Amino acid sequence: MIVAMLGICIIWVVTNQIMTAVEKKKYLLVGQLVEVDGRDIHVYTKGKGQNTIVLMSGLRTAAPTLDFKPLVNELSKNNNVVVVEPLGYGWSDVMSKRRTVENIVSEIREALQKAVC
């Protein structure tokens, strides 16, 4: 039983790595990569307007830029819309640093300050 569960976990990890590589080639980068703490964070901006709306993903949103595309298209008609993909999501790099609320918020703030929005 343990060997079967271990085998399933290994297959899952390998499949995830392969699919990630395939999808990164399939979907071209649409925003900009901003360096934060030695890693790249993807920031996508669309639209012009007096108001800026920042969209942030929730748990399990693997590719926020793609998931939010219909909403971004609608909101960007009259606003500047920015989608930040935290480290480990979408086109952003994976981070080995501990994923605490403080670290994530700090990284997102720095990415927004560095991004050309």
TIDOKOL-770363 format. One record per residue (C-alpha): residue number from 1; residue in three letters; chain; x negated, y, z. Coordinates in steps of 0.5 Angstrom, whole numbers, padded with zeros to 4 digits. Example, Ala and Ser with C-alpha at 12.3 -4.5 7.8 and 13.67 -1.06 7.14 Angstrom:
2
+-----+------+-----+-------+-------+-------+
| seq | type | mol |    c1 |    c2 |    c3 |
+-----+------+-----+-------+-------+-------+
|   1 |  ALA |   A | -0025 | -0009 |  0016 |
|   2 |  SER |   A | -0027 | -0002 |  0014 |
+-----+------+-----+-------+-------+-------+
This chain:
117
+-----+------+-----+-------+-------+-------+
| seq | type | mol |    c1 |    c2 |    c3 |
+-----+------+-----+-------+-------+-------+
|   1 |  MET |   A |  0000 |  0000 |  0000 |
|   2 |  ILE |   A | -0006 |  0005 |  0002 |
|   3 |  VAL |   A | -0009 |  0003 | -0005 |
|   4 |  ALA |   A | -0003 |  0005 | -0009 |
|   5 |  MET |   A | -0002 |  0011 | -0005 |
|   6 |  LEU |   A | -0009 |  0013 | -0006 |
|   7 |  GLY |   A | -0009 |  0011 | -0014 |
|   8 |  ILE |   A | -0003 |  0015 | -0015 |
|   9 |  CYS |   A | -0006 |  0021 | -0011 |
|  10 |  ILE |   A | -0012 |  0021 | -0016 |
|  11 |  ILE |   A | -0008 |  0020 | -0022 |
|  12 |  TRP |   A | -0004 |  0026 | -0020 |
|  13 |  VAL |   A | -0010 |  0030 | -0019 |
|  14 |  VAL |   A | -0014 |  0028 | -0025 |
|  15 |  THR |   A | -0007 |  0030 | -0029 |
|  16 |  ASN |   A | -0007 |  0037 | -0026 |
|  17 |  GLN |   A | -0014 |  0038 | -0028 |
|  18 |  ILE |   A | -0013 |  0036 | -0035 |
|  19 |  MET |   A | -0006 |  0040 | -0036 |
|  20 |  THR |   A | -0009 |  0046 | -0033 |
|  21 |  ALA |   A | -0015 |  0046 | -0038 |
|  22 |  VAL |   A | -0010 |  0045 | -0044 |
|  23 |  GLU |   A | -0005 |  0050 | -0042 |
|  24 |  LYS |   A | -0010 |  0055 | -0041 |
|  25 |  LYS |   A | -0012 |  0054 | -0048 |
|  26 |  LYS |   A | -0005 |  0054 | -0050 |
|  27 |  TYR |   A | -0003 |  0061 | -0047 |
|  28 |  LEU |   A | -0008 |  0066 | -0049 |
|  29 |  LEU |   A | -0009 |  0072 | -0043 |
|  30 |  VAL |   A | -0004 |  0077 | -0044 |
|  31 |  GLY |   A | -0007 |  0082 | -0039 |
|  32 |  GLN |   A | -0013 |  0084 | -0035 |
|  33 |  LEU |   A | -0018 |  0080 | -0031 |
|  34 |  VAL |   A | -0020 |  0084 | -0025 |
|  35 |  GLU |   A | -0026 |  0082 | -0020 |
|  36 |  VAL |   A | -0024 |  0081 | -0013 |
|  37 |  ASP |   A | -0029 |  0078 | -0008 |
|  38 |  GLY |   A | -0033 |  0075 | -0014 |
|  39 |  ARG |   A | -0027 |  0072 | -0017 |
|  40 |  ASP |   A | -0022 |  0074 | -0023 |
|  41 |  ILE |   A | -0015 |  0076 | -0021 |
|  42 |  HIS |   A | -0010 |  0077 | -0027 |
|  43 |  VAL |   A | -0006 |  0083 | -0027 |
|  44 |  TYR |   A | -0001 |  0084 | -0033 |
|  45 |  THR |   A |  0002 |  0091 | -0034 |
|  46 |  LYS |   A |  0008 |  0093 | -0039 |
|  47 |  GLY |   A |  0012 |  0099 | -0040 |
|  48 |  LYS |   A |  0011 |  0106 | -0039 |
|  49 |  GLY |   A |  0015 |  0110 | -0034 |
|  50 |  GLN |   A |  0015 |  0115 | -0028 |
|  51 |  ASN |   A |  0017 |  0109 | -0024 |
|  52 |  THR |   A |  0012 |  0103 | -0023 |
|  53 |  ILE |   A |  0015 |  0096 | -0021 |
|  54 |  VAL |   A |  0010 |  0091 | -0018 |
|  55 |  LEU |   A |  0013 |  0084 | -0019 |
|  56 |  MET |   A |  0009 |  0078 | -0014 |
|  57 |  SER |   A |  0011 |  0071 | -0014 |
|  58 |  GLY |   A |  0013 |  0067 | -0009 |
|  59 |  LEU |   A |  0011 |  0060 | -0007 |
|  60 |  ARG |   A |  0010 |  0055 | -0013 |
|  61 |  THR |   A |  0011 |  0060 | -0019 |
|  62 |  ALA |   A |  0005 |  0057 | -0022 |
|  63 |  ALA |   A |  0005 |  0062 | -0028 |
|  64 |  PRO |   A |  0008 |  0069 | -0025 |
|  65 |  THR |   A |  0007 |  0073 | -0032 |
|  66 |  LEU |   A |  0010 |  0067 | -0036 |
|  67 |  ASP |   A |  0016 |  0066 | -0031 |
|  68 |  PHE |   A |  0017 |  0074 | -0030 |
|  69 |  LYS |   A |  0017 |  0075 | -0038 |
|  70 |  PRO |   A |  0025 |  0076 | -0039 |
|  71 |  LEU |   A |  0025 |  0081 | -0033 |
|  72 |  VAL |   A |  0019 |  0084 | -0035 |
|  73 |  ASN |   A |  0021 |  0085 | -0042 |
|  74 |  GLU |   A |  0028 |  0088 | -0039 |
|  75 |  LEU |   A |  0025 |  0093 | -0033 |
|  76 |  SER |   A |  0019 |  0095 | -0038 |
|  77 |  LYS |   A |  0024 |  0099 | -0042 |
|  78 |  ASN |   A |  0024 |  0105 | -0037 |
|  79 |  ASN |   A |  0019 |  0103 | -0032 |
|  80 |  ASN |   A |  0012 |  0101 | -0032 |
|  81 |  VAL |   A |  0012 |  0094 | -0029 |
|  82 |  VAL |   A |  0006 |  0090 | -0026 |
|  83 |  VAL |   A |  0005 |  0083 | -0025 |
|  84 |  VAL |   A |  0000 |  0081 | -0020 |
|  85 |  GLU |   A | -0002 |  0073 | -0020 |
|  86 |  PRO |   A | -0006 |  0072 | -0014 |
|  87 |  LEU |   A | -0012 |  0067 | -0014 |
|  88 |  GLY |   A | -0010 |  0060 | -0015 |
|  89 |  TYR |   A | -0004 |  0062 | -0020 |
|  90 |  GLY |   A | -0004 |  0063 | -0027 |
|  91 |  TRP |   A | -0010 |  0066 | -0031 |
|  92 |  SER |   A | -0013 |  0068 | -0024 |
|  93 |  ASP |   A | -0019 |  0064 | -0021 |
|  94 |  VAL |   A | -0018 |  0059 | -0016 |
|  95 |  MET |   A | -0021 |  0061 | -0009 |
|  96 |  SER |   A | -0024 |  0057 | -0004 |
|  97 |  LYS |   A | -0024 |  0062 |  0002 |
|  98 |  ARG |   A | -0018 |  0061 |  0007 |
|  99 |  ARG |   A | -0011 |  0063 |  0004 |
| 100 |  THR |   A | -0009 |  0067 |  0010 |
| 101 |  VAL |   A | -0003 |  0073 |  0009 |
| 102 |  GLU |   A | -0009 |  0078 |  0011 |
| 103 |  ASN |   A | -0014 |  0075 |  0005 |
| 104 |  ILE |   A | -0008 |  0075 |  0000 |
| 105 |  VAL |   A | -0006 |  0082 |  0001 |
| 106 |  SER |   A | -0013 |  0084 |  0001 |
| 107 |  GLU |   A | -0014 |  0081 | -0005 |
| 108 |  ILE |   A | -0008 |  0084 | -0009 |
| 109 |  ARG |   A | -0009 |  0091 | -0006 |
| 110 |  GLU |   A | -0016 |  0091 | -0009 |
| 111 |  ALA |   A | -0014 |  0088 | -0015 |
| 112 |  LEU |   A | -0008 |  0093 | -0016 |
| 113 |  GLN |   A | -0013 |  0099 | -0014 |
| 114 |  LYS |   A | -0018 |  0096 | -0020 |
| 115 |  ALA |   A | -0013 |  0095 | -0025 |
| 116 |  VAL |   A | -0012 |  0100 | -0031 |
| 117 |  CYS |   A | -0004 |  0100 | -0030 |
+-----+------+-----+-------+-------+-------+
